[in-house]
């Protein structure tokens, strides 16, 4: 067995660990990227637009992947793009808008700027889902954009948006949550998996170090 085929086999076994058709993937790409100055999800890293790293990982686990964005340039990926119901409501509003379009109880999200994310992180988040609780990594702070959300949180998000409370962590004050620490994830370099790209300096650094 070649390394490539072995890798594909591992990925397939992860997909078969639960019902692929009952999971929706949400790529969070609606941010203004103010510190970056350009839409960071569309920046090229190692020959790929940054957002494709998140799309590829979610596609291994989800029958449907949607992108939270109003930028028409994302239509090139041939996926549904969901604009915010309430423009200016930040990532919480983007999550709310996408969950409002979801038809599955299980929903897993990733931001568009995590090129080092690995399949085993998403696998374990899904395995930890018990049908009612959000599943959120701690690194050590909560990572609400790398998380599993049951569709049942939709009324809470709706209320927060209506009240113009847009802090993502506010969600967890109103719904049950299961947290996973980095030590609970298998694999190595788990901290690197959560390293996102917030500035031109970050982008230059990862390119100079040829990280992946």
N, C-alpha and C positions, 0 to 999 in steps of 0.2 A: 504494500500500500504506500502510495506516495504521500509526502507531507501535505500536499494540497488536498488529496482525497480524504486523508485522515481528518483534516480540519473541517471539511464539509460534513463528514460523518458525525463529528462532535456537534456541529451546529444543528444538524438534523435531529439528533437525539434530544437537544434542548427544546426544539420546537415541539416534539412529540410528548414532552413532559406534561402538557395540558392541552386544552382544546384551542388550537390556533384561531379558529373562526370566532371565538368569543372575546377577542382582545382587539381593542383599537389603539393604535399608536398615534401620539400627538407630538409633533415637532414644534417647539416654541421658537418662532422666528420673527415675532412681531415687534421686537425692541427697536429703539431708534439708533442704537449703536453710537451714541454721542461721543464717547471717548475714542472710538475707532475712527469715526468720521465717514465710514462707508458701511454698507450692509455686510456685516462680518460673515453671515451665513453663506454669502456668495463669493467670498474671497477664496483664492486658490491655495491649497496646502497639499503638498506632495501630489500634484497633478489632479486634485479633485476639489470641487467646491466644498467648503467646510461643512455645509448642511448635509452633504451626502453621507458623511460618516454616521450621523444620527439616523438618517433614512435607512441606510443599509442594516444597521443593528435592529431597529424597530421592525423592519420588514421580515426579519428572521422569526419574529414572535407574533406578529399581528397580521390578520387578514386584510386590514384596512389601515392605511397611514394617512393622516391629514396634517396640514401645515397651518399653524396659526400665523397669518400674515395678511396684509392688504397689498403687499408688493407684487405686481403682476409678473415680475421677473421670475418668481418662483413657479410659475405655471410650466416652465421648461421641464420640470421633473414629472409631469403628467400625474400629479396627485391633487386632491382637492385642497384648495386654499380657503381658509375661513377667516374673514375679517372680524374685528371686534364688534360685538353688539353695541358696546359703549366705548367709542374711541377715546383713547387717553387713559384707559383704566389699567394699563400695564399688563404684566404677565398674568395676574389674577383674572383680569378681564379676558385675556386670550384663552386661558384655560376654561373659563366659564363659557365662552362662545363655542369652543370646540366640544365641550361636554354636551352642550345643548344640541349639537349635531350628531352625537354618538348614539349608536343603537346597541352597544354592548355594556354589560355591567362592569367589565374590567377595562381600565384605560391606563396606559402607561405613557408618561411623557419624558421627553429629553429636549434640552435646549439645542440650538443650531450650532453651538460653538464648543463642543466637547469632542475633539478629534481623537482623544486617547481613551474614550469609553470602550469597555470590553463587554462581550456577550454575557459573561458570568454574572456581572452586576445585575443586569436586567433579569436574567434567569432566576436569581435568588430573590429579587424583589417580587417576582410573580409567584414563586413557590411559597413565599411568606404570606401572600394574600389569603385571608380567611373568608372572604365574601362580604365583609362589612367595613373593615378598617383600612384607612389609607396606610400605605407602606412607604416609609421615608428613610433614606440613609442619614446618618450623622457623621460629619467629617471634621471636626466634632459638632459643628452647627448643623441644623436641619438643611437638607437639600430639596426644597419643594419642587424644583424643576426636573429632578430625576426621581420620579416617584410613581407609585401606582395609586390611582383614585377610583373608588367605586362610583357608579353613576348616581348613587344616593346622595352624594355631596352637592349635587346641583342646586337644591334649594338654598343651601348655606351660601354658596357662591353668588347666587342671585341676590340674596339679601345684602351681602357685603358690597356688591357692585352698586346696588340701589342706595346704600348708605355712603358710598364713595370711600369705602375702606379697602385699600388696594394692597396692603401688606400680605404677601403670600403666607407667612407664618400665622397670620390671624385665622386662617382656615382651621388650624389644628387646635384652636381653643374651643371649637364648636363641634368637632367630629372625632370619633375614636381613631387613634393612630397607633401603628406598630412601628417602632424605630429599630433600625439595624445599624450597629456601629461598624466601623471599618474592620475591626477584628473578626466580625461575624461573617465577612465575605471571604470566600475561598480565593485562591490566586495570589499573585504578588503585585506590587506597585498599584495597590488599590487607590491610594491617595492621588496618584497621577491621573487615574480615570476621571477624576472630578475637576481637573485643571482646565478652566475655560479661558477664552481669549477675550480680554476686555480692552486692550489698547494696541496701538501699533508696536509699542515696545514688547508686549507679550508675543505678538506675531513674529517680530524679528527674532526674538529669543528662541522660539521653537524651531524656526527655520535654520538658525545658525547651529543649533544643537542636533538637528535632524531627528527630532523625537518622533516616535511612533511605535 
